[in-house]
């Protein structure tokens, strides 16, 4: 049966299990080494092969991975291999994606196919395991510099690092990938969701007057990986009930042609933490309240 929605905890849990079983506890994680342990052959595709990030193939009981090299980024190549490993390790994937022969992937959070999404979140959790990146997130202030630290320590792309950061952080954070004035992809942290922001549709325009829009309109900013930052209002960015002042950090992603934005707010973070504490208090009260009505 084919999937309608991605099962992110299942995908991430599969990655955690692989690391645990192989006893891998140090960054950076080497996806080629994991493939080697499983007897999976890994090969680089020629840089002239474009239009895919990687491939998984099976012959008899053997598996092979080919990864694209047309994007000259070690982080992207490692992510592509990890994505294919996702199809190998996530329960039910290989049967589904290899049903009609070799599988061609589009890794990097752009796909709407739940199998591709699960493989992307597997790759994130494999290369940036929660137990190893939580300490990094805890010791550094929120914002783009933290994304850069994650990317450096995990040897991952800035985009993948920002997405993982938004997924793991207890702070109010949104990671947004855009190109040509429109949003490609966006991910909110749990604390950001407390501000009742609605997901923008892929292809929604960037807010008029935003730093990201101005920044991305100048190709030189993107191509030479410039950075900038400003204050913004969340209500200009997303459909949400109230105005919230947030920080907006922006970086150009070079040849990739896209712009990465990190939105974050210490105030929203504190508010979400307050809510958390209330929840905890309620839970405590509940667990201590005798149940008379049983
Ligand atoms: Zn795939």
Boltz pocket constraint, residues with backbone or C-beta under 6 A from the ligand:
constraints:
  - pocket:
      binder: B
      contacts: [[A, 83], [A, 84], [A, 87], [A, 103], [A, 104], [A, 105], [A, 106], [A, 107], [A, 115], [A, 116], [A, 119]]
      max_distance: 6.0
